[in-house]
Amino acid sequence: MTATDSVLIIGAGPVGLTLALDLGLRGVPSTVVDRSPDLSGEFVPKATVLNERSMEYFRSLGIAGQVAEAGFPPDRPRDTYYCTSMNGFVCGRDPVPAYRERGTEYSAEVLCSCPQYTFTPILAAAARKTGLVDFRLGSEFTAITEHDRDAVTAAVRARDGSRDTIRARYLVGADGVGSAVRRSAGIPFEGEDLDYSVSLTIRVEDFERYHPMGPGERYMFLDTTGVWGNLTAMDGRSIYRLTLIGAESRLNPDELDPAAHLERAFGRADVPWELLKVVPWRRSRYTARTFRSGRVLLAGDSAHSMSPTGGHGANTGLLDAAGLGWVLAARLHGWGGDTLLEAYSAERREVALRNGAYSSANYTVWSQPMRFERIHEDSAEGERERAQAATRLSGDLEQEWFSRGVALGYRYRDSPVVLGDGSPEPPDHASEYTPSARPGHRAPHAWLPDGRSVLDLFGDGFTLLRFDTGVRTDALLGSGLPVQVVDIGEESIAARYERALVLVRPDGIVAWRGDALPPDTRALAGTVRGATDSGGDR
């Protein structure tokens, strides 16, 4: 490969690093540019929950075990408490099982709480280990200087003021909500601001000593107007984040009194907390009009922003990397057509809009005005108001605490590289997941006799699952599609997949299924590899 047969990634956050790791494992070199001087893991108190699908992706990248081990203690309850303060009245509780108690019926992995500052170094180390990632740290992307049919060139400025240009086959903007890549490519970012908040991150040792409630993951605070803030366990040990749901006036940290807010949250003034970080931030919901402009692509927050209520933002971004990694590798290895790039934009944008809507719905519950007069009183009326508040919040927030459907039930309805079979679409519900091998859906998990998941079969090229060994598959093997045929004899798995043949993409999405190969097998292969043009990008 020449020096330009690589991918330039702007941004060494979770999405950029995950994409670099994915590409490296597929034999594709990349250059990662980031303003940070190192990859030790900046203390960014966000992106805590990694859902089942993200953990499946990390499983395919070989790091799921490391991430799970570095995250929440597996036996710690993840309950949500509704209260007036940590030492005030408890309005109610939503019990959420500890990770160890969650089953693997629908996924080979369970969701995990592991803050971004903890799992980012794991990603960086794994990406370095591939030997195919060139890190340009302490450097800043400034502009796209050339963009033609063969390559894209970007201008980069180092901390010492020196300038350089980097030429690559593709450029991926994973540089956050304010993406300079998106602006340089002229891609509109459409949506709205939701509100302004401030997060106070603290360290408290022996946290349970200072309140009578049990261990949990989240404590939501109510007053006479509704929810005013929440305290979230970041690492399940000693790091906590108090988020104040506020207005623009709270944006100035110099005018904020952390002690007053923390005393209000704890309901006592003698808790020995250490203030680690104060972060004012804007809650928003925006989506790029397209995730692709020629050889420039967007992923993660540069492509979409959403309220963190539900934890869907980071997970959506990580799955952008999953959807983009195999596409870029297919292009650079010469077998993927240009339509794959259009499919990436169409598929992932649809999911971003869907997940953003779920996140906003969750935040609407948090921010809804309530009116209570005696919620702080030790009286029958106060008890009634507290129960009313907890019932209302608990019922409306079920899809935030239990969101397996969001994680696993997404689908690519109108993808140009997916061949539908006319079967009915399963329901799309935030909390409930209905396994389906319908084209455009995530291939369902099932345990194989050797202890592997069906999901472990995917990743290197396409995989044709054959549930009837009498069905001929030779024609597909000579169609120009990199594909392996895997025979599965378990009737229970065959029943879940519903057809004799199921063709699964490298990212685990079903591309086609049927009881026999179609007469024009080359047309099938050409469609799913996006080869409606002249072919790959050698």
Sequence and secondary structure as in RCSB ss.txt:
>XXXX:A:sequence
MTATDSVLIIGAGPVGLTLALDLGLRGVPSTVVDRSPDLSGEFVPKATVLNERSMEYFRSLGIAGQVAEAGFPPD
RPRDTYYCTSMNGFVCGRDPVPAYRERGTEYSAEVLCSCPQYTFTPILAAAARKTGLVDFRLGSEFTAITEHDRD
AVTAAVRARDGSRDTIRARYLVGADGVGSAVRRSAGIPFEGEDLDYSVSLTIRVEDFERYHPMGPGERYMFLDTT
GVWGNLTAMDGRSIYRLTLIGAESRLNPDELDPAAHLERAFGRADVPWELLKVVPWRRSRYTARTFRSGRVLLAG
DSAHSMSPTGGHGANTGLLDAAGLGWVLAARLHGWGGDTLLEAYSAERREVALRNGAYSSANYTVWSQPMRFERI
HEDSAEGERERAQAATRLSGDLEQEWFSRGVALGYRYRDSPVVLGDGSPEPPDHASEYTPSARPGHRAPHAWLPD
GRSVLDLFGDGFTLLRFDTGVRTDALLGSGLPVQVVDIGEESIAARYERALVLVRPDGIVAWRGDALPPDTRALA
GTVRGATDSGGDR
>XXXX:A:secstr
  TTSSEEEE  SHHHHHHHHHHHHTT  EEEEESSS  S        EE HHHHHHHHHHT HHHHHHHSS TT
S   EEEESSTTS EEEEE    GGG   SS SS  EE  HHHHHHHHHHHHHHTT EEEEETEEEEEEEEE SS
 EEEEEEETTS EEEEEESEEEE S TT HHHHHHT  EEEEEEEEEEEEEEE TTGGGG SS   SEEEEEETT
EEEEEEEESSSSSEEEEEEEE GGGG GGG  HHHHHHHHHTSS    EEEEEEEEEEEEEEES SEETTEEE G
GGTEE  STTSHHHHHHHHHHHHHHHHHHHHHTT   THHHHHHHHHHHHHHHHHHHHHHHHHHHHH     SST
TSSSHHHHHHHHHHHHHHHHHTHHHH  HHHHH  B TT TT            SS      STTBB    B TT
S BGGGG SSSEEEEES TTS  HHHHTTT  EEEEE   HHHHHHH SSEEEE TTSBEEEEESS  S HHHHH
HHHTTTTSS    
